[in-house]
Amino acid sequence: MIEFTIYGEPVAQGRPRFTTIGGYVKAYDPKKSREFKNYIRLVATQYKPEKPLEGEIEVEMDVYRSIPKSLPKYKKEKALNGELRPITKPDLDNVVKSVWDSLTGVIWRDDKQIVGMAVRKWYSEQPRIELKVKPLGGESR
């Protein structure tokens, strides 16, 4: 199993931007998404296997968001105890997409290998993403 933590405020995969260069349309990631993905890749390289994982993979991911300063004290306590969970942006599926794209070619060969996942969103005083990647040993098809 590969486990690691990506510290910092999680960033969702942004909508692609488009530009025309030499008469051709080119799509690209917004700057914030691109920088976050590069940061994830940098962190992941410290934990990468000799070669990207092959076969079936299960992933657990806990996304910890900062506690909003506007939250009353009694709600902050609930947030820290896990009784109050974030239902604000970024959407969890967009954070997942950003992380999966970043880890492709570093931790695993392709994110289509992920056959199971558990993803949760929490509040914390230390924003981060905690990842557990478990190869299942199945054949790649």
CNS distance restraints for C-alpha pairs under 8 A (distance, minus, plus):
assign (resid   1 and name CA) (resid 132 and name CA) 6.81 0.50 0.50
assign (resid   1 and name CA) (resid 133 and name CA) 5.65 0.50 0.50
assign (resid   1 and name CA) (resid 134 and name CA) 4.67 0.50 0.50
assign (resid   1 and name CA) (resid 135 and name CA) 6.71 0.50 0.50
assign (resid   2 and name CA) (resid  47 and name CA) 7.01 0.50 0.50
assign (resid   2 and name CA) (resid 131 and name CA) 7.96 0.50 0.50
assign (resid   2 and name CA) (resid 132 and name CA) 5.72 0.50 0.50
assign (resid   2 and name CA) (resid 133 and name CA) 5.04 0.50 0.50
assign (resid   2 and name CA) (resid 134 and name CA) 6.57 0.50 0.50
assign (resid   3 and name CA) (resid  47 and name CA) 7.77 0.50 0.50
assign (resid   3 and name CA) (resid 130 and name CA) 7.60 0.50 0.50
assign (resid   3 and name CA) (resid 131 and name CA) 5.58 0.50 0.50
assign (resid   3 and name CA) (resid 132 and name CA) 4.47 0.50 0.50
assign (resid   3 and name CA) (resid 133 and name CA) 6.35 0.50 0.50
assign (resid   4 and name CA) (resid  44 and name CA) 7.63 0.50 0.50
assign (resid   4 and name CA) (resid  47 and name CA) 7.20 0.50 0.50
assign (resid   4 and name CA) (resid 130 and name CA) 6.07 0.50 0.50
assign (resid   4 and name CA) (resid 131 and name CA) 5.49 0.50 0.50
assign (resid   4 and name CA) (resid 132 and name CA) 6.83 0.50 0.50
assign (resid   5 and name CA) (resid 128 and name CA) 6.77 0.50 0.50
assign (resid   5 and name CA) (resid 129 and name CA) 5.64 0.50 0.50
assign (resid   5 and name CA) (resid 130 and name CA) 4.45 0.50 0.50
assign (resid   5 and name CA) (resid 131 and name CA) 6.15 0.50 0.50
assign (resid   6 and name CA) (resid  40 and name CA) 6.64 0.50 0.50
assign (resid   6 and name CA) (resid  43 and name CA) 6.70 0.50 0.50
assign (resid   6 and name CA) (resid 128 and name CA) 5.46 0.50 0.50
assign (resid   6 and name CA) (resid 129 and name CA) 5.04 0.50 0.50
assign (resid   6 and name CA) (resid 130 and name CA) 6.41 0.50 0.50
assign (resid   7 and name CA) (resid 126 and name CA) 7.74 0.50 0.50
assign (resid   7 and name CA) (resid 127 and name CA) 6.36 0.50 0.50
assign (resid   7 and name CA) (resid 128 and name CA) 4.25 0.50 0.50
assign (resid   7 and name CA) (resid 129 and name CA) 6.47 0.50 0.50
assign (resid   8 and name CA) (resid 126 and name CA) 7.53 0.50 0.50
assign (resid   8 and name CA) (resid 127 and name CA) 5.22 0.50 0.50
assign (resid   8 and name CA) (resid 128 and name CA) 5.04 0.50 0.50
assign (resid   8 and name CA) (resid 129 and name CA) 7.89 0.50 0.50
assign (resid   9 and name CA) (resid  64 and name CA) 7.83 0.50 0.50
assign (resid   9 and name CA) (resid  65 and name CA) 6.35 0.50 0.50
assign (resid   9 and name CA) (resid  66 and name CA) 7.06 0.50 0.50
assign (resid   9 and name CA) (resid 127 and name CA) 5.06 0.50 0.50
assign (resid   9 and name CA) (resid 128 and name CA) 5.99 0.50 0.50
assign (resid  10 and name CA) (resid  63 and name CA) 7.15 0.50 0.50
assign (resid  10 and name CA) (resid  64 and name CA) 7.60 0.50 0.50
assign (resid  10 and name CA) (resid  65 and name CA) 6.92 0.50 0.50
assign (resid  10 and name CA) (resid  95 and name CA) 6.92 0.50 0.50
assign (resid  10 and name CA) (resid 127 and name CA) 7.20 0.50 0.50
assign (resid  10 and name CA) (resid 128 and name CA) 6.46 0.50 0.50
assign (resid  10 and name CA) (resid 129 and name CA) 6.90 0.50 0.50
assign (resid  11 and name CA) (resid  32 and name CA) 7.61 0.50 0.50
assign (resid  11 and name CA) (resid  33 and name CA) 6.57 0.50 0.50
assign (resid  11 and name CA) (resid  36 and name CA) 6.57 0.50 0.50
assign (resid  11 and name CA) (resid  90 and name CA) 7.04 0.50 0.50
assign (resid  11 and name CA) (resid  95 and name CA) 6.12 0.50 0.50
assign (resid  11 and name CA) (resid  98 and name CA) 7.67 0.50 0.50
assign (resid  12 and name CA) (resid  33 and name CA) 6.81 0.50 0.50
assign (resid  12 and name CA) (resid  90 and name CA) 5.67 0.50 0.50
assign (resid  12 and name CA) (resid  91 and name CA) 7.06 0.50 0.50
assign (resid  12 and name CA) (resid  92 and name CA) 7.77 0.50 0.50
assign (resid  12 and name CA) (resid  94 and name CA) 4.81 0.50 0.50
assign (resid  12 and name CA) (resid  95 and name CA) 4.18 0.50 0.50
assign (resid  12 and name CA) (resid  96 and name CA) 7.71 0.50 0.50
assign (resid  12 and name CA) (resid  97 and name CA) 7.71 0.50 0.50
assign (resid  12 and name CA) (resid  98 and name CA) 6.14 0.50 0.50
assign (resid  13 and name CA) (resid  33 and name CA) 5.62 0.50 0.50
assign (resid  13 and name CA) (resid  94 and name CA) 5.07 0.50 0.50
assign (resid  13 and name CA) (resid  95 and name CA) 5.98 0.50 0.50
assign (resid  13 and name CA) (resid  97 and name CA) 6.30 0.50 0.50
assign (resid  13 and name CA) (resid  98 and name CA) 4.80 0.50 0.50
assign (resid  14 and name CA) (resid  29 and name CA) 6.76 0.50 0.50
assign (resid  14 and name CA) (resid  30 and name CA) 6.17 0.50 0.50
assign (resid  14 and name CA) (resid  32 and name CA) 7.92 0.50 0.50
assign (resid  14 and name CA) (resid  33 and name CA) 5.86 0.50 0.50
assign (resid  14 and name CA) (resid  94 and name CA) 7.72 0.50 0.50
assign (resid  15 and name CA) (resid  29 and name CA) 7.13 0.50 0.50
assign (resid  15 and name CA) (resid  30 and name CA) 7.21 0.50 0.50
assign (resid  16 and name CA) (resid  27 and name CA) 6.09 0.50 0.50
assign (resid  16 and name CA) (resid  28 and name CA) 5.54 0.50 0.50
assign (resid  16 and name CA) (resid  29 and name CA) 5.06 0.50 0.50
assign (resid  16 and name CA) (resid  30 and name CA) 6.46 0.50 0.50
assign (resid  17 and name CA) (resid  27 and name CA) 5.55 0.50 0.50
assign (resid  17 and name CA) (resid  28 and name CA) 5.30 0.50 0.50
assign (resid  17 and name CA) (resid  29 and name CA) 6.13 0.50 0.50
assign (resid  17 and name CA) (resid  30 and name CA) 6.33 0.50 0.50
assign (resid  18 and name CA) (resid  25 and name CA) 6.62 0.50 0.50
assign (resid  18 and name CA) (resid  26 and name CA) 5.57 0.50 0.50
assign (resid  18 and name CA) (resid  27 and name CA) 4.49 0.50 0.50
assign (resid  18 and name CA) (resid  28 and name CA) 6.29 0.50 0.50
assign (resid  19 and name CA) (resid  25 and name CA) 5.65 0.50 0.50
assign (resid  19 and name CA) (resid  26 and name CA) 5.36 0.50 0.50
assign (resid  19 and name CA) (resid  27 and name CA) 6.60 0.50 0.50
assign (resid  20 and name CA) (resid  24 and name CA) 5.31 0.50 0.50
assign (resid  20 and name CA) (resid  25 and name CA) 4.41 0.50 0.50
assign (resid  20 and name CA) (resid  26 and name CA) 6.04 0.50 0.50
assign (resid  21 and name CA) (resid  25 and name CA) 6.40 0.50 0.50
assign (resid  21 and name CA) (resid  26 and name CA) 7.06 0.50 0.50
assign (resid  29 and name CA) (resid  33 and name CA) 6.23 0.50 0.50
assign (resid  29 and name CA) (resid  34 and name CA) 5.69 0.50 0.50
assign (resid  30 and name CA) (resid  34 and name CA) 6.15 0.50 0.50
assign (resid  31 and name CA) (resid  35 and name CA) 6.06 0.50 0.50
assign (resid  32 and name CA) (resid  36 and name CA) 6.23 0.50 0.50
assign (resid  33 and name CA) (resid  37 and name CA) 6.16 0.50 0.50
assign (resid  33 and name CA) (resid  98 and name CA) 7.45 0.50 0.50
assign (resid  34 and name CA) (resid  38 and name CA) 6.25 0.50 0.50
assign (resid  35 and name CA) (resid  39 and name CA) 6.21 0.50 0.50
assign (resid  36 and name CA) (resid  40 and name CA) 6.24 0.50 0.50
assign (resid  37 and name CA) (resid  41 and name CA) 6.24 0.50 0.50
assign (resid  37 and name CA) (resid  98 and name CA) 6.51 0.50 0.50
assign (resid  37 and name CA) (resid  99 and name CA) 6.92 0.50 0.50
assign (resid  37 and name CA) (resid 101 and name CA) 7.67 0.50 0.50
assign (resid  37 and name CA) (resid 102 and name CA) 5.22 0.50 0.50
assign (resid  38 and name CA) (resid  42 and name CA) 6.20 0.50 0.50
assign (resid  38 and name CA) (resid 102 and name CA) 7.16 0.50 0.50
assign (resid  39 and name CA) (resid  43 and name CA) 6.33 0.50 0.50
assign (resid  40 and name CA) (resid  44 and name CA) 6.01 0.50 0.50
assign (resid  40 and name CA) (resid  99 and name CA) 7.12 0.50 0.50
assign (resid  40 and name CA) (resid 102 and name CA) 6.24 0.50 0.50
assign (resid  40 and name CA) (resid 103 and name CA) 7.53 0.50 0.50
assign (resid  41 and name CA) (resid  45 and name CA) 6.11 0.50 0.50
assign (resid  41 and name CA) (resid 102 and name CA) 5.63 0.50 0.50
assign (resid  41 and name CA) (resid 103 and name CA) 6.31 0.50 0.50
assign (resid  41 and name CA) (resid 106 and name CA) 7.14 0.50 0.50
assign (resid  42 and name CA) (resid  46 and name CA) 7.36 0.50 0.50
assign (resid  43 and name CA) (resid  47 and name CA) 7.58 0.50 0.50
assign (resid  44 and name CA) (resid  48 and name CA) 6.01 0.50 0.50
assign (resid  44 and name CA) (resid 103 and name CA) 7.09 0.50 0.50
assign (resid  44 and name CA) (resid 106 and name CA) 6.98 0.50 0.50
assign (resid  44 and name CA) (resid 107 and name CA) 7.15 0.50 0.50
assign (resid  45 and name CA) (resid 106 and name CA) 6.56 0.50 0.50
assign (resid  45 and name CA) (resid 107 and name CA) 7.91 0.50 0.50
assign (resid  47 and name CA) (resid 107 and name CA) 7.89 0.50 0.50
assign (resid  48 and name CA) (resid  52 and name CA) 7.32 0.50 0.50
assign (resid  48 and name CA) (resid 106 and name CA) 6.08 0.50 0.50
assign (resid  48 and name CA) (resid 107 and name CA) 5.22 0.50 0.50
assign (resid  49 and name CA) (resid  53 and name CA) 7.22 0.50 0.50
assign (resid  49 and name CA) (resid 107 and name CA) 6.54 0.50 0.50
assign (resid  51 and name CA) (resid 106 and name CA) 7.86 0.50 0.50
assign (resid  51 and name CA) (resid 107 and name CA) 7.85 0.50 0.50
assign (resid  52 and name CA) (resid 105 and name CA) 6.00 0.50 0.50
assign (resid  52 and name CA) (resid 106 and name CA) 5.76 0.50 0.50
assign (resid  52 and name CA) (resid 107 and name CA) 5.03 0.50 0.50
assign (resid  52 and name CA) (resid 108 and name CA) 4.38 0.50 0.50
assign (resid  52 and name CA) (resid 109 and name CA) 5.11 0.50 0.50
assign (resid  53 and name CA) (resid 107 and name CA) 6.14 0.50 0.50
assign (resid  53 and name CA) (resid 108 and name CA) 4.36 0.50 0.50
assign (resid  53 and name CA) (resid 109 and name CA) 5.95 0.50 0.50
assign (resid  53 and name CA) (resid 135 and name CA) 7.27 0.50 0.50
assign (resid  54 and name CA) (resid 108 and name CA) 6.51 0.50 0.50
assign (resid  54 and name CA) (resid 109 and name CA) 6.25 0.50 0.50
assign (resid  54 and name CA) (resid 113 and name CA) 7.53 0.50 0.50
assign (resid  54 and name CA) (resid 139 and name CA) 7.63 0.50 0.50
assign (resid  54 and name CA) (resid 140 and name CA) 6.22 0.50 0.50
assign (resid  55 and name CA) (resid 113 and name CA) 6.12 0.50 0.50
assign (resid  55 and name CA) (resid 135 and name CA) 7.33 0.50 0.50
assign (resid  55 and name CA) (resid 136 and name CA) 7.35 0.50 0.50
assign (resid  55 and name CA) (resid 137 and name CA) 6.33 0.50 0.50
assign (resid  55 and name CA) (resid 138 and name CA) 5.23 0.50 0.50
assign (resid  55 and name CA) (resid 139 and name CA) 4.91 0.50 0.50
assign (resid  55 and name CA) (resid 140 and name CA) 4.12 0.50 0.50
assign (resid  55 and name CA) (resid 141 and name CA) 7.61 0.50 0.50
assign (resid  56 and name CA) (resid 113 and name CA) 5.13 0.50 0.50
assign (resid  56 and name CA) (resid 114 and name CA) 6.06 0.50 0.50
assign (resid  56 and name CA) (resid 115 and name CA) 6.14 0.50 0.50
assign (resid  56 and name CA) (resid 135 and name CA) 6.11 0.50 0.50
assign (resid  56 and name CA) (resid 136 and name CA) 5.39 0.50 0.50
assign (resid  56 and name CA) (resid 137 and name CA) 6.42 0.50 0.50
assign (resid  56 and name CA) (resid 138 and name CA) 5.29 0.50 0.50
assign (resid  56 and name CA) (resid 139 and name CA) 6.96 0.50 0.50
assign (resid  56 and name CA) (resid 140 and name CA) 6.84 0.50 0.50
assign (resid  57 and name CA) (resid 113 and name CA) 5.84 0.50 0.50
assign (resid  57 and name CA) (resid 114 and name CA) 4.72 0.50 0.50
assign (resid  57 and name CA) (resid 115 and name CA) 5.88 0.50 0.50
assign (resid  57 and name CA) (resid 116 and name CA) 6.98 0.50 0.50
assign (resid  57 and name CA) (resid 133 and name CA) 6.91 0.50 0.50
assign (resid  57 and name CA) (resid 134 and name CA) 5.63 0.50 0.50
assign (resid  57 and name CA) (resid 135 and name CA) 4.49 0.50 0.50
assign (resid  57 and name CA) (resid 136 and name CA) 5.50 0.50 0.50
assign (resid  57 and name CA) (resid 137 and name CA) 7.98 0.50 0.50
assign (resid  58 and name CA) (resid 114 and name CA) 5.65 0.50 0.50
assign (resid  58 and name CA) (resid 115 and name CA) 5.88 0.50 0.50
assign (resid  58 and name CA) (resid 116 and name CA) 4.64 0.50 0.50
assign (resid  58 and name CA) (resid 117 and name CA) 5.52 0.50 0.50
assign (resid  58 and name CA) (resid 133 and name CA) 6.05 0.50 0.50
assign (resid  58 and name CA) (resid 134 and name CA) 5.18 0.50 0.50
assign (resid  58 and name CA) (resid 135 and name CA) 6.47 0.50 0.50
assign (resid  58 and name CA) (resid 136 and name CA) 7.08 0.50 0.50
assign (resid  59 and name CA) (resid 114 and name CA) 7.11 0.50 0.50
assign (resid  59 and name CA) (resid 116 and name CA) 6.42 0.50 0.50
assign (resid  59 and name CA) (resid 117 and name CA) 4.71 0.50 0.50
assign (resid  59 and name CA) (resid 118 and name CA) 6.52 0.50 0.50
assign (resid  59 and name CA) (resid 131 and name CA) 7.14 0.50 0.50
assign (resid  59 and name CA) (resid 132 and name CA) 5.64 0.50 0.50
assign (resid  59 and name CA) (resid 133 and name CA) 4.66 0.50 0.50
assign (resid  59 and name CA) (resid 134 and name CA) 6.18 0.50 0.50
assign (resid  60 and name CA) (resid 117 and name CA) 5.58 0.50 0.50
assign (resid  60 and name CA) (resid 118 and name CA) 4.77 0.50 0.50
assign (resid  60 and name CA) (resid 119 and name CA) 5.90 0.50 0.50
assign (resid  60 and name CA) (resid 131 and name CA) 5.77 0.50 0.50
assign (resid  60 and name CA) (resid 132 and name CA) 5.06 0.50 0.50
assign (resid  60 and name CA) (resid 133 and name CA) 6.64 0.50 0.50
assign (resid  61 and name CA) (resid 117 and name CA) 7.71 0.50 0.50
assign (resid  61 and name CA) (resid 118 and name CA) 6.24 0.50 0.50
assign (resid  61 and name CA) (resid 119 and name CA) 4.74 0.50 0.50
assign (resid  61 and name CA) (resid 120 and name CA) 6.45 0.50 0.50
assign (resid  61 and name CA) (resid 129 and name CA) 6.82 0.50 0.50
assign (resid  61 and name CA) (resid 130 and name CA) 5.63 0.50 0.50
assign (resid  61 and name CA) (resid 131 and name CA) 4.70 0.50 0.50
assign (resid  61 and name CA) (resid 132 and name CA) 6.55 0.50 0.50
assign (resid  62 and name CA) (resid 119 and name CA) 5.79 0.50 0.50
assign (resid  62 and name CA) (resid 120 and name CA) 4.88 0.50 0.50
assign (resid  62 and name CA) (resid 121 and name CA) 5.93 0.50 0.50
assign (resid  62 and name CA) (resid 122 and name CA) 7.25 0.50 0.50
assign (resid  62 and name CA) (resid 129 and name CA) 5.68 0.50 0.50
assign (resid  62 and name CA) (resid 130 and name CA) 5.17 0.50 0.50
assign (resid  62 and name CA) (resid 131 and name CA) 6.74 0.50 0.50
assign (resid  63 and name CA) (resid 119 and name CA) 7.59 0.50 0.50
assign (resid  63 and name CA) (resid 120 and name CA) 6.09 0.50 0.50
assign (resid  63 and name CA) (resid 121 and name CA) 4.72 0.50 0.50
assign (resid  63 and name CA) (resid 122 and name CA) 6.04 0.50 0.50
assign (resid  63 and name CA) (resid 127 and name CA) 7.83 0.50 0.50
assign (resid  63 and name CA) (resid 128 and name CA) 6.22 0.50 0.50
assign (resid  63 and name CA) (resid 129 and name CA) 4.60 0.50 0.50
assign (resid  63 and name CA) (resid 130 and name CA) 6.62 0.50 0.50
assign (resid  64 and name CA) (resid 121 and name CA) 5.97 0.50 0.50
assign (resid  64 and name CA) (resid 122 and name CA) 4.71 0.50 0.50
assign (resid  64 and name CA) (resid 123 and name CA) 5.14 0.50 0.50
assign (resid  64 and name CA) (resid 124 and name CA) 5.61 0.50 0.50
assign (resid  64 and name CA) (resid 126 and name CA) 7.39 0.50 0.50
assign (resid  64 and name CA) (resid 127 and name CA) 4.94 0.50 0.50
assign (resid  64 and name CA) (resid 128 and name CA) 5.14 0.50 0.50
assign (resid  64 and name CA) (resid 129 and name CA) 6.05 0.50 0.50
assign (resid  65 and name CA) (resid  86 and name CA) 7.49 0.50 0.50
assign (resid  65 and name CA) (resid 121 and name CA) 7.41 0.50 0.50
assign (resid  65 and name CA) (resid 122 and name CA) 6.12 0.50 0.50
assign (resid  65 and name CA) (resid 123 and name CA) 4.80 0.50 0.50
assign (resid  65 and name CA) (resid 124 and name CA) 5.92 0.50 0.50
assign (resid  65 and name CA) (resid 125 and name CA) 7.96 0.50 0.50
assign (resid  65 and name CA) (resid 126 and name CA) 7.74 0.50 0.50
assign (resid  65 and name CA) (resid 127 and name CA) 4.93 0.50 0.50
assign (resid  65 and name CA) (resid 128 and name CA) 6.99 0.50 0.50
assign (resid  66 and name CA) (resid 123 and name CA) 5.77 0.50 0.50
assign (resid  66 and name CA) (resid 124 and name CA) 5.48 0.50 0.50
assign (resid  66 and name CA) (resid 125 and name CA) 5.71 0.50 0.50
assign (resid  66 and name CA) (resid 126 and name CA) 6.63 0.50 0.50
assign (resid  66 and name CA) (resid 127 and name CA) 5.27 0.50 0.50
assign (resid  67 and name CA) (resid  71 and name CA) 7.41 0.50 0.50
assign (resid  67 and name CA) (resid  76 and name CA) 7.00 0.50 0.50
assign (resid  67 and name CA) (resid  79 and name CA) 7.35 0.50 0.50
assign (resid  67 and name CA) (resid 123 and name CA) 5.63 0.50 0.50
assign (resid  67 and name CA) (resid 124 and name CA) 6.06 0.50 0.50
assign (resid  67 and name CA) (resid 125 and name CA) 6.28 0.50 0.50
assign (resid  71 and name CA) (resid  75 and name CA) 6.13 0.50 0.50
assign (resid  71 and name CA) (resid  76 and name CA) 6.13 0.50 0.50
assign (resid  72 and name CA) (resid  76 and name CA) 6.29 0.50 0.50
assign (resid  73 and name CA) (resid  77 and name CA) 6.45 0.50 0.50
assign (resid  74 and name CA) (resid  78 and name CA) 6.57 0.50 0.50
assign (resid  75 and name CA) (resid  79 and name CA) 6.07 0.50 0.50
assign (resid  75 and name CA) (resid  84 and name CA) 7.26 0.50 0.50
assign (resid  76 and name CA) (resid  80 and name CA) 6.19 0.50 0.50
assign (resid  77 and name CA) (resid  81 and name CA) 6.24 0.50 0.50
assign (resid  78 and name CA) (resid  82 and name CA) 6.22 0.50 0.50
assign (resid  78 and name CA) (resid  83 and name CA) 4.92 0.50 0.50
assign (resid  78 and name CA) (resid  84 and name CA) 5.32 0.50 0.50
assign (resid  79 and name CA) (resid  83 and name CA) 5.75 0.50 0.50
assign (resid  79 and name CA) (resid  84 and name CA) 4.45 0.50 0.50
assign (resid  79 and name CA) (resid  85 and name CA) 6.29 0.50 0.50
assign (resid  79 and name CA) (resid 122 and name CA) 7.69 0.50 0.50
assign (resid  79 and name CA) (resid 123 and name CA) 5.67 0.50 0.50
assign (resid  79 and name CA) (resid 124 and name CA) 7.38 0.50 0.50
assign (resid  80 and name CA) (resid  84 and name CA) 7.81 0.50 0.50
assign (resid  80 and name CA) (resid 123 and name CA) 6.34 0.50 0.50
assign (resid  80 and name CA) (resid 124 and name CA) 6.01 0.50 0.50
assign (resid  80 and name CA) (resid 125 and name CA) 7.82 0.50 0.50
assign (resid  82 and name CA) (resid 122 and name CA) 6.75 0.50 0.50
assign (resid  82 and name CA) (resid 123 and name CA) 7.24 0.50 0.50
assign (resid  84 and name CA) (resid 122 and name CA) 8.00 0.50 0.50
assign (resid  84 and name CA) (resid 123 and name CA) 7.77 0.50 0.50
assign (resid  85 and name CA) (resid 121 and name CA) 6.74 0.50 0.50
assign (resid  85 and name CA) (resid 122 and name CA) 5.29 0.50 0.50
assign (resid  85 and name CA) (resid 123 and name CA) 6.27 0.50 0.50
assign (resid  86 and name CA) (resid 121 and name CA) 6.50 0.50 0.50
assign (resid  86 and name CA) (resid 122 and name CA) 6.10 0.50 0.50
assign (resid  86 and name CA) (resid 123 and name CA) 6.48 0.50 0.50
assign (resid  90 and name CA) (resid  94 and name CA) 7.00 0.50 0.50
assign (resid  90 and name CA) (resid  95 and name CA) 6.95 0.50 0.50
assign (resid  91 and name CA) (resid  95 and name CA) 6.66 0.50 0.50
assign (resid  92 and name CA) (resid  96 and name CA) 6.22 0.50 0.50
assign (resid  92 and name CA) (resid 119 and name CA) 7.90 0.50 0.50
assign (resid  92 and name CA) (resid 120 and name CA) 7.93 0.50 0.50
assign (resid  92 and name CA) (resid 121 and name CA) 7.16 0.50 0.50
assign (resid  93 and name CA) (resid  97 and name CA) 6.22 0.50 0.50
assign (resid  94 and name CA) (resid  98 and name CA) 6.30 0.50 0.50
assign (resid  95 and name CA) (resid  99 and name CA) 6.32 0.50 0.50
assign (resid  96 and name CA) (resid 100 and name CA) 6.01 0.50 0.50
assign (resid  97 and name CA) (resid 101 and name CA) 6.04 0.50 0.50
assign (resid  98 and name CA) (resid 102 and name CA) 6.29 0.50 0.50
assign (resid  99 and name CA) (resid 103 and name CA) 6.29 0.50 0.50
assign (resid 100 and name CA) (resid 104 and name CA) 6.34 0.50 0.50
assign (resid 100 and name CA) (resid 111 and name CA) 6.09 0.50 0.50
assign (resid 101 and name CA) (resid 111 and name CA) 7.23 0.50 0.50
assign (resid 102 and name CA) (resid 106 and name CA) 7.78 0.50 0.50
assign (resid 103 and name CA) (resid 107 and name CA) 5.39 0.50 0.50
assign (resid 103 and name CA) (resid 108 and name CA) 6.56 0.50 0.50
assign (resid 103 and name CA) (resid 111 and name CA) 7.99 0.50 0.50
assign (resid 104 and name CA) (resid 108 and name CA) 5.39 0.50 0.50
assign (resid 104 and name CA) (resid 109 and name CA) 5.62 0.50 0.50
assign (resid 104 and name CA) (resid 110 and name CA) 5.19 0.50 0.50
assign (resid 104 and name CA) (resid 111 and name CA) 6.08 0.50 0.50
assign (resid 105 and name CA) (resid 109 and name CA) 4.82 0.50 0.50
assign (resid 105 and name CA) (resid 110 and name CA) 6.66 0.50 0.50
assign (resid 108 and name CA) (resid 113 and name CA) 7.78 0.50 0.50
assign (resid 109 and name CA) (resid 113 and name CA) 7.80 0.50 0.50
assign (resid 113 and name CA) (resid 140 and name CA) 7.86 0.50 0.50
assign (resid 123 and name CA) (resid 127 and name CA) 7.64 0.50 0.50
